[in-house]
Amino acid sequence: MPLLRELENLANKREEGYGAIVSFKHYPMIHLQIPFWLYLKYFSLPKPTGYGLIAGFDLNSDRLSVVVINKDGRVITKRTWWYSEVVSHGFPKEKAEALRLSALSEALGFLSREHPKCK
């Protein structure tokens, strides 16, 4: 709840934005797109002490790519997690979702360990 309160305050001040999706496909769910630095502030250890780096994600059906840049726009790190088997005909949807979420979890872990000051 503190994360959501801070996100609401930042959005009201027009300092940050967020996206929201409501889905009823499998069960009622709300998906919020939260700035990465704010996610790390509440969910990473140790807590970030500065925000000099920015991470960007590109999530595709067969891969997840992450790039980290500094405040000057120079690429610091880039990495891709592949799960190309999920686009094969007949691949179970539940297993594909699990692989994608696993890649996202690995990416977040990588960033919090290697670049804890990402925004």
N, C-alpha and C positions, 0 to 999 in steps of 0.2 A: 504493500500500500504506500509506503513512503516514496518509492520510485514513481508510482502513478501520480501522487500528489505533486512531486517535483516536475514531472512531465507536463501536468496540467498548468502549473504556474509558468513554466517556460513557454508553453503554447499561448497562454493568455497574454504574455508580454511580447509575443511574436519573436522570441529568441530561438526557438526550436519548433519543428513541426513533427507530426506523426501521422501514420496511416492506420486506418482501422477497417477490418473486414469481418462481417458477420456471416457465418456459414451454418447451414443446417443439413449439409450433405450426409454425414454419418451420425452426427449428434450436434446439438447446439454448441457453437464455439465462437469466440471472439479472438481475432488475431490482431495484435498491435505491433506496428513497426516502430521500434524504439531506437533512438540514436545509440550507436555502439558505445560511446564514452559513458553514457548514462547507465547502460546495462553493466559495463565493467565497474562503475562506481558502486553498484549495489551487490554484484555477484562475483567479483574477482578477489582473490587473495594473492599477494597483499593489495591493499587499496591503491589505485593509481594516484600519483602525486602531481601530475601535470598532463596537459593535453596537447603536446607538440606534434603528435602524429595523427594521421587520419587513415582509417581502414575502409576499403570499399569491397563489396561482395558482388559477384555475378553468379547467380544460381541458375543452372540450366538443367534440363532433364537428365543429362548424362555426366555432369561435372559441376563442381563448385570452385570458383576461382576467387582468390583474395589478393588484394594489393594494398600495401601500406606506403603512404607518402608522407613527406615532412611538410612543414608549413610553406616551403618554397616550391612544392609540387614535384620534388625529386622522389623517384621510386626507391624505397628502402628495402622492401621485401615483396616478393610475389610468390604465390604457391597455388597449385591446383590439386584438388582431390577428385579422382575419377571413379565413377561407378557406372561405366558404359553398359554393363550387362543388363541394367534395368530397362533399357529401351528395346531389348529383344522381344520378339513376338511371344506372347504367352507368359512373360515374366510376371510373377504374382505382385499385384499392386501393393499389398501390405509389406512385402519384403522390400520393394523399391522404396517405399516411404521410409522404412527403417534404415536403409542404406543412406538415403539422403540426409536424414536427421543425424545419423552417425557421423557423416562427413561434416555437417555443420557443427556438431559438438567438438570434433577434432579441430576444426578451424578456430573455434572460439578458444579452445584450450591452448592451441599454438599461439594465438595472438596474446592471450593473457600471460603466457610464460615468456614469450620472446619480445613482445612490445606492450607492456602493461600501461604505457602512456598513450595508447591509441584513443582516438575520439570516435 
